[in-house]
């Protein structure tokens, strides 16, 4: 496999995802600009899933889910509407993140 092509695909897709999640965040929270802390956390999550799945540890998905649930339980907000928006954003963000990581693993196995 040509590692440089693969790394290039990863970097470009992470940049696209950063802007995509930023746009979605602006819709849900009316935030402006890029949140670099969230971008870094999302990238680290996808790298964790990539490493785990490439090394045949599918149970890492369960571990990942437990970590995400534990962090979600700490979210407190008195506004039901805002909480519903947060839940939708949270669910969609995590599903997209896991799908992207699975896509990375697919590319890893399919690229020469």
N, C-alpha and C positions, 0 to 999 in steps of 0.2 A: 504494500500500500504506500502511496506517496503521501507521507505524513504532512508535507507542506500544503498540499491541496486540502487535506482534511482539516488542518488547523485554520486555513483560510476560510473554509466554509463555516467552521465554528465561530470565528471572530465576526464574520459578516452577519451570520444569523443572530448572534448575541447583540450586535448593534441594532439590527432591525427589531429584535424583540424589545430592546430598551425603549425605542421610539414608540413601538406599538403599545406597550404597557403604560408608557407616559401618556399617550393619547387616551387610552381607556381610563386612566386615573383622572384625567382632566374632565372626562364626561361624568364620572361618578362623584368626584370630590371637588371639582372646579379648581384643582391645583394647576399651577403654571410651572413649566420647566421640568427638567429631569431631576429625579430623586436618586442621586448616586448611591446612597446607602441601600435602597431597595434594589437597584440594578446589580450591585455587588452581591447582595444576598441571593437574588435569583440566579445569578451566574454560578455561585458556589453550590447552590442546590442542584442545578443541572449537571455540574461537573461531578458532584457526589453520585448522582443517579447514573451518569455515564460510566464512571469507574466501577460502580457496583454491578451494573448490568453487563458490562463488557467482561467482567470477571465471574459471570454466572452466579451472582448473588441476588436473585429476584426478590428474596425476602427483605432486601433493603427498601423496597417499596413500602412494606409494612412499617418498618422503622421510620422512614420518611413521613409516612402518614401520621404516626404517633407523635412525632416531633411537631408537625404542623398543627395537629389537634391541640397539643399542650400549649403552643403559643397562642392559638386562637382562643382558648378558654380564658386568657387574661384580658381579652378585649372588653372594656366596659364603656357603654355609651347609653345615655338616657333617651336618646331619640330613636324610636323604633324604625322610622323611615331610613335614617342614616345607617342603622345597624343592618337593615335588609340590603341596602346598597353595598355595605361592606361585605356581607356574606356572599352576595352575588359576585362581587369583584374578587373576593378571596377564592371562591370555588373555581371560577373561570381561570384565574391566574394560575392556580395550582394544576388544574387539568392541562392547560396549555404547556406549563413547565414540564410536566411528566411526559406529555406527548413529544415535546421537542427533545427531551433526553432520550426517549425511545428511538426517535428519528436519528439522533446522533449515533446510537448503537447500531442501528440498521446500516447507516453509511459506513461506519467503522468496519462492519463485516462484509459489505458489498464492494467497497472501493478496492481496486487492485493494489 
